[in-house]
Amino acid sequence: MKLAARVARVTPSLTLAISAKAKAMKARGIDVCSFSAGEPDFDTPEHIKEAAKKALDLGKTKYGPAAGEPLLREAIAAKLKRDNNLNYTAENVIVTNGGKHSLFNLMLALIDRDDEVIIPAPYWLSYPEMVKLAGGKPVIVPTTAKNNYKITPEQLDRAITPQTKLFVLNSPGNPTGSVYTPDEITNLAKVIVERDILVVSDEIYEKILYDDATHLSIGAVNSQVFERTITSNGFAKSYSMTGWRIGYIAAPLEIIKAMNTIQSHSTSNVCTFAQYGAIAAINSSQDCVEKMRLAFVERRSIMHDAIASIDRLTCEKPSGAFYLFVDISQTGLNSLQFCNHLLESQQVAAIPGIAFGADSCIRLSYATDPISIKKGMERLDRFVRSC
């Protein structure tokens, strides 16, 4: 059987593969400390679940508009105005089956064969693969720990060619936890306007910030960059709604119409009653978000302090999200070797940095309980000592 050539161009997800292996080991009764999954360990807040249950009782079980329930699109537009100073209307919003789906549909709607998409590395592993599936060319721009893994305006400007259509910006970032300052966002916006390219701003971790970090949506810098901005977000991380599969994009109307056309022929609407849970998430008290964020503050400190005490490992302290991106280069192992041996010998699951374009690092998620973090860090220390 001959498969489509596009499949061969795409790398399977290492994060899902390692998470599945760790879960299989746990199912066999093995005590695994898993720091691989990019999802909070908290349950979805009760008021969000109750809103979905109520929607079920009210018969919200039928097909809905492909672009999303009107009430949810209105709530998202209001949220973007209130929280992000972005002047979108409900018409400028499309609801998707998770944040990943929104970005995938965007690439299909926007990227033609040989269009270039600039992606800073380390990057969320699906960005380049989505570009490839759309027929485009990912242009990877390496960043360094010295600059907290953030692309500079000069780097962005040098990477732009006549074929450049889109720049992918992720802040707070996965896998590094880096957060661009308002000044850094403003300076990137200047390049985007001057060189007349589009930017997609993936803001899925916007509410998970630490210390004095602040989040500025790039579309809020000025009207010129707003016209060139696509804003992507969702409910998975901030509200612990990973399994609900609800994301969204806000963008110029032409892009939303194109995405709606694609979605109408692929998935159609997002689960109808789940969208009413999302409405409750946006419109109700945000105390649940703050409670989870404070828990992440504690967990970040436990894990970062432990890493700092282990010889041959180094790590920047993240300003957002719930990951540490740990440099393992002094161990002499590449990231795949490190993670495979760590899982097999110490039953600790981590994600190889090669999946994110940085083979000298690994990603550890601290979206798990403090006891597991402490135990896992002790095992990691033993492993590094044995290398």
Residue, then its C-alpha position, 0 to 999 in steps of 0.5 A: m500500500k502506498l501512503a500519501a507522501r505528506v505522511a513521510r514528511v511528518t515526525p510522530s509526536l514524541t511527547l505522546a509516545i513517551s507518555a503512552k509508554a509511561k502509562a503502559m508501565k504504570a498499568r503493569g504496576i511499575d512506580v513511574c514518576s512521569f514528567s512528560a505530559g503537558e496537562p495539569d493534574f487537577d480536575t476541571p473546576e466544578h462550576i465548569k463541569e456543572a455548566a456542561k451537565k446543565a447543557l446536557d439536561l437542556g438538550k444541547t446535544k445536536y449539531g451546532p454552527a461549525a464556527g462554534e456556538p454564538l454565545l461562546r464566540e461572543a464570550i471569547a470576543a469579550k474576554l479578548k477585549r477585557d483581558n488582552n485589549l484586542n478588539y475582535t468581534a464574535e465574527n472574528v472568532i472560530v471555536t476548534n477541537g482544541g488549540k492544536h486543531s486551531l493551529f492546524n486549520l490555520m496552516l491549511a487555510l493560510i500556507d501554500r506550497d513553499d510558503e515559509v513559516i518562521i519558528p523559533a527553536p526550541y518550539w512546540l513540536s507540532y508547529p513544524e509538522m503542521v507547516k509541512l502538512a500544509g505544504g509549507k517550509p518551516v524556517i527554524v531560528p535557534t535561540t539560546a539559554k543566554n537570551n532565555y530562549k527568545i528570538t530577537p528582532e534582529q534574528l526575525d528580520r534576518a530570517i524573513t525572505p520574499q517567501t515568508k508568510l507567517f511568524v509563530l510566536n509562543s509566549p509563555g512558551n512550551p517547552t521553555g517556560s519563557v515569557y517575552t516582556p512587553d518591550e520585546i513584544t513591541n520590538l518584534a511587532k515593529v519588524i512584523v509591520e515593517r516587513d509586512i508578514l503575518v504573526v500567529s500568537d499562541e497564548i495557551y499558557e497566558k494565565i500561568l505566569y510567575d514572579d513579575a512576568t506580564h503577558l502582552s498580546i502582540g496584537a494589542v501593540n498597535s493597529q498595524v500589527f493587529e491587522r497582521t495578527i492571528t491570536s490562538n488560545g484555548f481552555a486546556k491549560s488554564y482551566s485543566m480542560t485538556g480532554w474537553r478539546i476546546g480551542y479558538i482562534a481570533a483573526p481577520l474575517e477572511i482567515i476565519k471564513a477560510m478556516n470555517t470552510i475547512q472545518s465545515h468539511s472536516t470536523s464540523n462543530v466542537c462538542t456542543f454541550a462542552q462549549y457551555g462549560a467553556i462559556a462558564a470558564i470565561n464568564s465565571s470567577q477566575d479564582c480556580v485559575e489562581k489556585m492552580r497557578l499558586a500550586f504551580v509556583e510551589r512545584r516550580s520551586i521544588m523542581h528547579d531547586a532540585i535541578a540546581s543541586i544536581d551536578r552537570l544539569t543546568c536550567e533557566k528558571p521559567s517565567g510561565a507555563f509549567y515546564l523546566f527545559v534542562d540542559i543535559s549536555q554535560t552528561g555526554l548523552n543526547s536527549l533520546q539516550f538520556c530519556n530512554h535510559l532514565l525511564e528504563s533504569q529509574q522509571v522517570a519519564a521526560i521528553p527528549g529535547i530533540a522533539f523541540g529542536a534542541d537535542s542537548c536538553i530535556r523537558l520536565s513538566y511539573a504539572t504533577d503533585p509535589i511528592s512525585i516531583k521530590k521522588g522523581m528528582e531523587r531518581l534523576d539525581r541517582f541517574v545523572r551520578s551514574c552517567 
